[in-house]
Amino acid sequence: MEQLDNAFARIAQQDRAALIGFLPAGFPSAGEDVQVLTAMVDGGCDIIEVGIPYSDPMLDGPVNQTAYDLALRGGVTAEAVLNTVSAITSRAAAPVLVMTYWNSVDRYGVEEFAADLAAAGGAGCILLDLPVQESASWRRAAERHRLATVFVVAPSTRDDRLRTITAAGSGFVYAASIMGVTGARESVSADAEKLVRRTRATTALPVCVGLGVATGAQAAQVACYADGVIVGSAFVRQLLDAPDFPTGLARIRRLTAELARGVRTRHSGADTESRP
């Protein structure tokens, strides 16, 4: 938990937004995932999200679904994901979160997963489909091992529900910019800024926006009003579309540099509304 608190405090002192990068473990292959994630940190990602490949990723779009499928075909397991987390935390000075669906944690064992994630140096977990009212067992385990629990909110989330979710969460709040699945888009939804403002009215946690960001310009736009910019599918696509791994890795480096410049851009009119 302290890893995220310290990272956001440092980033706030620099008067910018955080860049948070996502990649499924085991993609494009075991070992290559560590190279990609290390390059993302070296290029300017402040926080890393490592996805646990899942057979039915209902909240992920076709790009991430393809990456998950390739990772599963390659034999990745939850244990292998934790090995990836350990490899990144030993190489790079960036907090590492695991993003997953609840079934993966439940099958592993709630206490066991929290303990092993903490032992691997992980900072916390984003549980995409775990309702806050059913999260007590996980949050107890996470607190014992000093892990953050990041919940997702959406434009459709009512204000009373927002208060419940943000009161239960820690680390930061993941604000989904749209109702829908993951994937890069031509523009970031106008609902995102409103959602950030509504969420900030309920919590002092950083509010980070994901779903749809794919370019430096979009990152700069979101950085005007959010504490962090989350990018996932755009990174995955660089690797899927590349003819070979070295080319894909070079494309990852270029995109990371572009996004890092974007989050360091502060335009006038940024939302500086105070939190409670």
C-alpha positions in Angstrom: 0.0 0.0 0.0 2.8 2.4 0.9 4.4 1.8 -2.6 1.4 3.4 -4.2 1.1 6.2 -1.7 4.7 7.1 -2.1 4.5 7.0 -5.9 1.5 9.3 -6.1 3.0 11.7 -3.6 6.2 11.9 -5.7 4.2 12.4 -8.9 2.0 15.1 -7.3 5.2 17.0 -6.3 6.1 17.0 -10.0 2.7 18.5 -10.9 1.8 15.8 -13.3 -0.3 12.7 -13.7 0.9 9.1 -13.3 1.4 6.8 -16.3 0.1 3.3 -15.5 0.8 0.6 -18.0 -0.9 -2.8 -18.3 0.3 -6.1 -19.9 -0.9 -9.7 -19.4 1.7 -12.0 -17.8 3.0 -14.6 -20.2 2.4 -12.4 -23.2 3.9 -12.4 -25.8 5.6 -15.3 -24.0 7.1 -16.2 -20.6 10.3 -14.1 -20.1 9.4 -11.7 -22.9 6.7 -10.2 -20.7 9.4 -9.2 -18.2 11.4 -7.5 -21.0 8.4 -5.6 -22.1 7.3 -4.5 -18.6 10.9 -3.5 -17.8 11.0 -1.4 -21.0 7.7 0.3 -20.0 9.1 1.3 -16.6 12.4 2.5 -18.2 10.4 4.5 -20.7 8.3 6.4 -18.1 5.5 4.1 -16.7 5.2 5.0 -13.0 3.0 2.0 -12.1 2.6 -1.4 -13.7 -0.5 -3.6 -13.9 0.2 -7.3 -14.6 -2.9 -9.2 -15.9 -3.7 -12.8 -14.9 -4.8 -14.4 -18.2 -8.4 -15.7 -17.9 -10.4 -17.9 -20.1 -13.5 -15.7 -20.0 -12.4 -12.0 -19.7 -15.8 -10.5 -20.0 -14.7 -6.9 -19.3 -11.8 -7.1 -21.8 -12.1 -6.3 -25.5 -10.8 -8.4 -28.5 -7.2 -7.1 -28.2 -6.7 -8.1 -24.6 -8.7 -11.3 -25.1 -6.3 -12.3 -27.9 -3.3 -11.7 -25.6 -4.9 -13.7 -22.8 -5.6 -16.6 -25.1 -2.0 -16.6 -26.4 -0.7 -16.5 -22.8 -2.9 -19.4 -21.7 -1.9 -21.4 -24.7 1.7 -20.8 -23.6 0.9 -22.4 -20.3 0.9 -19.4 -18.0 -0.5 -20.0 -14.5 -1.3 -17.8 -11.5 2.1 -19.0 -10.0 3.8 -17.8 -13.2 2.1 -14.4 -12.9 3.6 -14.0 -9.4 7.0 -14.9 -10.8 6.6 -12.1 -13.3 5.6 -9.7 -10.6 8.7 -10.8 -8.6 11.0 -10.3 -11.6 9.7 -6.8 -12.3 9.8 -5.7 -8.6 13.4 -6.9 -8.4 14.4 -5.0 -11.6 12.4 -1.8 -11.6 11.5 0.8 -9.0 7.8 1.0 -9.8 4.8 -0.4 -7.8 3.3 -3.5 -9.5 -0.3 -4.4 -9.2 -2.1 -7.6 -10.4 -5.3 -7.1 -12.4 -7.5 -10.2 -12.3 -11.0 -11.6 -12.2 -12.1 -12.9 -8.9 -12.3 -16.6 -9.9 -8.5 -16.7 -10.3 -8.0 -15.5 -6.7 -10.7 -17.7 -5.3 -9.3 -20.8 -6.9 -5.7 -20.0 -5.7 -7.0 -19.3 -2.2 -7.6 -15.8 -0.9 -5.1 -15.8 2.0 -2.5 -17.7 0.0 -2.8 -15.3 -3.0 -2.5 -12.2 -0.8 0.6 -13.6 1.0 2.3 -14.7 -2.2 1.6 -11.4 -4.0 3.1 -9.5 -1.1 6.1 -11.9 -1.0 6.6 -11.2 -4.7 6.8 -7.5 -3.9 3.4 -6.6 -5.3 1.7 -3.4 -4.2 -1.9 -4.6 -4.6 -4.7 -6.0 -6.7 -7.4 -4.7 -9.1 -10.3 -7.2 -8.9 -12.4 -6.3 -12.0 -15.6 -8.3 -11.2 -15.6 -8.4 -7.4 -18.6 -6.4 -6.0 -17.5 -4.3 -3.0 -20.3 -5.9 -0.8 -18.7 -9.3 -1.4 -15.1 -8.2 -0.9 -14.6 -8.4 2.9 -12.6 -11.6 2.8 -10.2 -10.3 0.2 -9.9 -6.9 1.9 -9.1 -8.5 5.3 -6.3 -10.6 3.6 -5.0 -7.6 1.7 -4.8 -5.5 4.8 -2.9 -8.2 6.7 -0.3 -8.2 3.9 -0.4 -4.4 3.3 -1.8 -4.7 -0.2 -3.9 -2.1 -1.9 -7.4 -3.0 -3.1 -8.3 -1.0 -6.2 -11.9 -0.9 -7.2 -13.4 0.1 -10.6 -16.1 2.8 -11.0 -18.0 3.7 -14.1 -20.0 6.6 -15.5 -23.2 4.7 -14.5 -22.1 4.3 -10.9 -24.5 6.2 -8.6 -23.2 8.7 -6.1 -24.2 6.6 -3.1 -22.5 3.6 -4.6 -19.4 5.7 -5.4 -19.1 6.6 -1.7 -19.4 2.9 -0.7 -16.8 1.8 -3.2 -14.2 4.5 -2.5 -14.6 4.0 1.3 -13.7 0.3 0.8 -10.8 0.8 -1.6 -7.2 1.8 -1.2 -4.3 2.8 -3.4 -6.3 4.6 -6.0 -9.7 4.5 -7.8 -9.9 3.1 -11.3 -12.3 5.2 -13.2 -13.5 3.5 -16.4 -14.0 6.3 -18.9 -16.9 4.5 -20.7 -19.4 1.7 -20.2 -17.9 -1.1 -22.2 -14.9 -3.4 -22.6 -11.2 -2.4 -22.8 -9.7 -1.2 -26.1 -8.1 1.9 -27.7 -10.6 4.4 -29.2 -10.5 7.4 -31.4 -11.2 9.7 -28.4 -11.6 9.5 -24.7 -15.2 9.8 -23.5 -16.4 13.1 -22.2 -18.0 11.3 -19.3 -14.5 10.6 -17.9 -13.9 14.1 -16.5 -17.3 14.2 -14.9 -16.7 10.8 -13.3 -13.4 11.9 -11.9 -15.1 15.0 -10.4 -17.9 12.9 -8.9 -15.4 10.4 -7.5 -13.1 13.0 -6.0 -16.1 14.3 -4.1 -16.2 11.0 -2.1 -12.5 10.3 -1.5 -9.0 11.6 -1.0 -7.6 8.6 -3.0 -6.0 9.4 -6.4 -8.5 8.9 -9.3 -7.0 7.3 -12.5 -8.7 7.0 -15.8 -8.6 3.9 -18.1 -10.3 2.5 -21.2 -9.6 4.2 -24.5 -6.3 6.0 -24.1 -3.9 5.1 -26.9 -1.9 8.2 -27.8 0.2 10.9 -26.2 -2.4 13.5 -27.1 -5.2 11.5 -25.3 -2.9 11.0 -22.3 -2.3 14.7 -22.1 -6.0 15.3 -22.3 -6.8 12.9 -19.4 -3.8 14.2 -17.4 -5.6 17.6 -17.2 -8.2 16.3 -14.8 -7.1 12.9 -13.5 -4.3 11.8 -11.1 -3.3 8.9 -13.4 -3.7 7.7 -17.0 -4.1 3.9 -17.5 -3.1 2.4 -20.8 -3.4 -1.3 -21.7 -4.8 -2.4 -25.0 -2.6 0.1 -26.9 0.5 -1.6 -25.5 -0.8 -5.0 -26.2 -1.6 -4.0 -29.8 2.0 -2.9 -30.4 3.1 -6.5 -29.8 0.2 -8.2 -31.6 0.8 -6.2 -34.8 4.6 -6.5 -34.8 6.2 -9.1 -37.2 8.6 -10.2 -34.5 9.4 -9.5 -30.8 12.3 -7.1 -31.3 10.1 -4.9 -33.5 7.3 -5.1 -31.0 9.6 -4.1 -28.1 10.9 -1.1 -30.1 7.3 -0.1 -30.7 6.6 -0.4 -26.9 9.5 1.9 -26.1 8.3 4.5 -28.6 4.7 4.4 -27.4 5.8 4.6 -23.7 7.9 7.6 -24.4 5.0 9.3 -26.2 2.6 8.6 -23.4 5.1 9.7 -20.8 5.4 13.1 -22.5 1.6 13.3 -22.6 1.1 12.8 -18.8 3.7 15.4 -18.1 1.7 18.0 -20.1 -0.6 20.2 -17.9 -3.0 22.4 -19.9 -4.7 25.4 -18.4 -8.2 24.6 -17.1 -7.1 21.3 -15.5 -9.5 20.2 -12.8 -8.0 21.1 -9.5 -11.2 20.7 -7.4 -10.3 19.8 -3.8 -11.2 16.5 -2.3 -13.1 16.0 1.0 
